[in-house]
Amino acid sequence: MAIAFHDHNVKSGLKDRRKLSAFLHTLIQDYRKIAKVKIDYIFCSDEYLLEINQQFLQHDTYTDIITFDLSASDKELQGEIYISIDRVHENAQRYAANYNEELHRVIFHGVLHLCGFQDKSKTAQEKMREEENKCLAAYFRK
């Protein structure tokens, strides 16, 4: 099982990567019970993520996260999760949140997508937010 974090021409400021990786492994086991896991988190700029959004999703908008499920079967979980550090900073200010908490919210959001949670409808968005909040509370022991 491997979860890796990469800064692509940005400084995410992510601390305690081993603790976070262990937490994400536990989260995945709670939802999917999959032993073979390989997830790469790539922290990047708005411009880099916009290019990915345009190229792969044909969306011409900024976004905070894009999750690609690259799993070849139901017996593995493989993915790439791109997170715009610029959006995380802006969203933290917009929602009067701590940057570190907002960064972790988006990190959890990505893995929740890989675990099957969606956010296309209002009901699904509410469920996703509820799960994000559970993750934040458990991770930060609130």
ABEGO torsion letter per residue (X at the ends): XBBBBBBBGBBAGBBGAAAAAAAAAAAAAAAAGBABBBBBBBBBBAAAAAAAAAAAAGBBBBBABBBBBABABAABBBBBBBBBAAAAAAAAAAAGBBAAAAAAAAAAAAAAAAAGBBAABAAAAAAAAAAAAAAAAAAAGX
